[in-house]
């Protein structure tokens, strides 16, 4: 069985309707990196888990993901963002997003 781990790249709406006008994503405050959920655990098979730590930099931009087996502290694989020209930055309100999901093949 294979599992694909996908870093979710579709962030919420670019424009947020507020009383008194519209606020674009560029005008929203960046999310405090410490308030984002960055740890995810997926069961690969009975007794075997894979842990994904989504790495955020100081500007709340996704910098990659570290993949570990079970409770191992050292990742066996590190993934980098697919396209450095399209940074995935988190803004206030994004702290409830699931940044990672697994799909069984």
N, C-alpha and C positions, 0 to 999 in steps of 0.2 A: 504494500500500500504506500502510495506517495501522498504527501501533503504539500501544497504550495502555500507559502506565507506571502501575503501581499500587503505592502504598505499602502494604505488608502490614500489616494492622491486627490480625491474629489472633496474639497472643503466646502462648507456651507455657502449659501448665497453670497455673491459679491456685493450686493447692495442690500442694506438693511433699512427698512422703513421706520422712521421715528417721528414722534410728534414734532412738528416744526420743520420737517424736511427729510432729505435722504442723507445717509452716511455711507460712504464707500468704504471698501475694505482697507484702502490706503489711509483713511482717517481713523480707523479703529485702533485701539491700543493693542500692542502685541501681548500675547499671553505670557504670564510669569511661567518660565519653564518648569518650576517646581510644582505647579498646580495641574499639569497635564498627566494623564494616565499613560505611563510609558512601559509598564511591565505586563506581558500577556503570556499565558501558559496554555498550550494545546496538547491534548492527549493524542499520541501517534498510534499507540496500541496499548493494550492492558499492561500497566506497570511501566510505561515509557512515555514521558512527557518531553516536550520541546518548549523552551522558554525564549521569548523574544523581548529584547529591551530596545525600544525605539530611542535613538540618541537625538537629543535636541541641543543646539548650541545656545549661547547666551542671548541670541536674538530671537529665540523660539522658532528657529528654522530646523526642519528635520535634517540631520546630518548623516543618518544611516541607521542600521539596526544590527545588534549583536545577537547571535543565535547560540543558545546553550542547550545541553542535554540535561533534563531533570533538574537536579540541584547543583550541578557543576557551576562553579563561579567563573571559570574561564570559558569564553565562547569558542566554539569550534568553527564558526564562520562569521564574518562581518560583511554586511551588505552596505554598499554606498548608494546614494540617490541615483536614480536612473538618468536624470537630466539636470546638470548643474545650472543650466540656463533658465530653468523653471523651478526656483526654490519653493518648497512647501512650507510656508510660514504660518504659524498658529496665532490667532487673535483671541481677545477676550470673547468668551462664549464657546470657544472650541474645546474647552477642557472636558466636555462630556463626549467628545468624539471618540469612537473606536479607531485608533490609528492603524490597527493591524487586525487581520482576520485570516482564518485558515479555510481552505477548500480541499476536500478529499477528491482524489482522482480515481 
